[in-house]
């Protein structure tokens, strides 16, 4: 029987944000992870939720917005080209939903101001 492995940060993030899915369904989507591992991690989450029931909206946004980074899912080929994968797109969309359209802060606003638009 193969040795059980630890959950990665991405897998933990997925389990945290899919509370309505069954343990077996989640485990079937993760290679090398069993149902018991998912159930055990969910038990630790329930203990944390009980201790942090007074989480404010700002704290929630901070917690959810600091999940896996989009750059972790960008694929780079040998010739130097980069490709945005489906996972990278989904993480980016999720962060935009949690933090709002300007989740990049002042930096994204400054970049928008630098875009050259020719007058017609």
N, C-alpha and C positions, 0 to 999 in steps of 0.2 A: 504494500500500500504506500503511495507516495506521501512524503512528509508535507504536512499542512504549512502554508505560508501565511505571512502577515498581510493584512489589508493595506493597500496603498492609499495615499491621500485622496486620489481621484475616486477610488472605490468607496471610501468612507463618505466622501461628499455625495456620491450617488445614493448611498443608503440613507443618509440624513435627509435628502430632499425627495425621497420616494417612500413616504411612510405607509401609503396605502397598498403597495405591492407586497406580495407574500415573500417570505424568506426563501422558499424554493425557487420562485421566479427570478429573484435577484441573484441567487447563487448560480442559477443556470446560465446567466449572462456573464459570469466572471470565471475565467479559467483558473482552476486550482483552488477555488474557494468553495467550501461546503456549507450546507444549510446551518449547521451548528455554529460555524464562525459568524455568519450573518446574524443569527439569533443572539449570540453572545454580545456582538457589537451593539445591537439594538438595545439590549438590557443596560449597557453602560450609558447609552444615549438617554434612556428613560430616567436613569439616576441623575444625569446632568440636568435634564429638563426640570425635574423636581426641585433641584437646588437653585436653578436660575429662572424660576417662574416669573420673576419681576423684570424680565428683559425689556428694555425700552425699544422704541422703533429705531432709534439711531444705533443702538447696540446690535440689533437684528440685522440692519443693513450692513454694518461693519463686518459682522460674522459671515453673512452670506456672500458679501462682496469680496472677501479674502479667501475664496475657494481656490481651486486650481487656476493657474494663469493661462491665458489663451496661447501664449508662446510655447507652452509645454506641448502643444498639439500641432504646431507648425512643422511640416515635413520639409527637410532640406535634402536635395539630391547632390550627387557627387560633382555635378557641373556648376553648382552654386545657385541653382534655381530653388525657390521656396514655393511651397504649395500650402494653402490654407485647407486643412482637412475639415470634414463634417463636424468632428468633435470640437475643433477650435472655433468654428462658427457658432455652434450651440453654446459654448461657454461664454463667448462674447455677447451673444444675444441675452443669455441669462443674466450676466452682469449688468447689461444695459437696462433690463427689466427691474432689477433690484435697486440699482443706484440712480436710475434715470438716464435720459439721453445724453447728459453732459458728464458721465461718470469719469471722464478724463480730466475734469477740473479746468482750471484756467489755461492749461497748456493747450487743450483742444480748441478753446476759443481763440487763443493767440494764433494757432495754425490756420484756422479758418479765415482770419483777417489777412493772412499773408498770401492767400490764393489769388492769383492774377486772373481777373476777368476782363477780357478785351471789350472795349466799348464798340458798339456797332453803329 
